Amino acid sequence: MSPRTVAAVVGAAFALAGLLIALLPLSVDTPSGVAVACGNSAGMGYDRVAVEAEGGAYVEICGRLRAERLAWAAPVTAVGLVCLAGSLPARRRSSTWLPTSRF
């Protein structure tokens, strides 16, 4: 495989992994064993009213968990996108005159 193909495959893997990390749901267990759904790091699936019903501290815990997950997901996705962009073919300039220098 060419280096460009390897960069594209690695970049796609990192980009998909970052998106998967961001979209996986989070939950917190209460002391009684009930799971409180915190949504995902993008904020989808998070119901603040339902979380507050379990306890006020869980709102802060869910917010911290989502922020930590996003702190991992964003750089992984960014590295993948940079690798993908780097693997795109670039147009090479063709020149008909090549300067030569002789000393």
C-alpha positions in Angstrom: 0.0 0.0 0.0 1.1 3.5 -0.7 1.7 6.0 2.1 -1.3 8.0 0.9 -3.6 4.9 1.2 -2.3 4.1 4.7 -2.9 7.7 5.8 -6.5 7.5 4.4 -7.2 4.3 6.2 -5.7 5.5 9.5 -7.5 8.8 9.1 -10.8 7.2 8.5 -10.4 4.9 11.4 -9.5 7.8 13.8 -12.4 9.9 12.5 -14.9 7.1 12.9 -13.6 6.2 16.3 -13.9 9.9 17.4 -17.5 10.1 16.2 -18.3 6.8 18.0 -16.7 8.1 21.2 -18.8 11.2 21.0 -22.1 9.5 20.2 -22.0 6.6 22.7 -24.4 7.1 25.6 -23.3 7.9 29.1 -24.9 6.9 32.4 -24.3 7.2 36.1 -25.4 4.6 38.7 -27.1 5.9 41.9 -26.2 4.3 45.3 -29.5 2.3 45.0 -28.3 0.8 41.7 -30.6 2.8 39.3 -28.9 4.0 36.1 -29.3 7.7 35.3 -29.0 8.5 31.6 -26.7 11.4 30.8 -27.1 11.3 27.1 -23.9 11.5 25.0 -21.2 14.1 24.7 -23.1 15.9 22.0 -26.0 16.4 24.4 -28.5 14.2 22.6 -30.6 12.0 24.9 -30.0 14.2 28.0 -33.2 15.1 30.0 -32.2 17.6 32.6 -35.6 17.3 34.4 -35.3 13.5 34.8 -31.8 13.8 36.0 -32.7 16.5 38.6 -35.5 14.2 39.8 -32.9 11.7 40.8 -30.8 14.3 42.6 -29.3 17.7 42.0 -25.7 16.3 42.1 -26.3 14.1 39.1 -26.7 17.2 36.8 -23.2 18.2 37.6 -21.8 14.7 37.4 -23.5 14.2 34.0 -22.1 17.5 32.8 -18.6 16.6 33.9 -18.8 13.1 32.2 -20.0 14.7 28.9 -17.2 17.3 29.0 -14.6 14.6 29.7 -15.9 12.4 26.9 -15.9 15.4 24.5 -12.4 16.2 25.5 -11.4 12.8 24.2 -13.6 12.7 21.1 -12.8 16.0 19.6 -9.0 15.5 19.3 -9.4 11.9 18.0 -11.8 13.1 15.3 -9.6 16.1 14.4 -6.5 13.9 14.0 -8.5 11.6 11.7 -9.8 14.5 9.6 -6.3 15.9 9.3 -5.0 12.5 8.2 -7.8 12.2 5.7 -7.1 15.7 4.3 -3.4 14.9 4.1 -4.1 11.8 2.1 -6.1 13.6 -0.6 -4.2 13.8 -3.9 -2.6 17.2 -4.4 -2.1 18.7 -7.9 1.5 18.8 -8.7 2.9 21.7 -10.6 4.6 20.8 -13.8 7.3 23.0 -15.0 8.9 22.9 -18.4 12.0 24.7 -17.4 14.2 23.3 -14.6 16.9 25.6 -13.5 20.3 24.0 -13.1 23.2 25.6 -11.3 26.8 24.8 -11.9 29.5 26.1 -9.9 
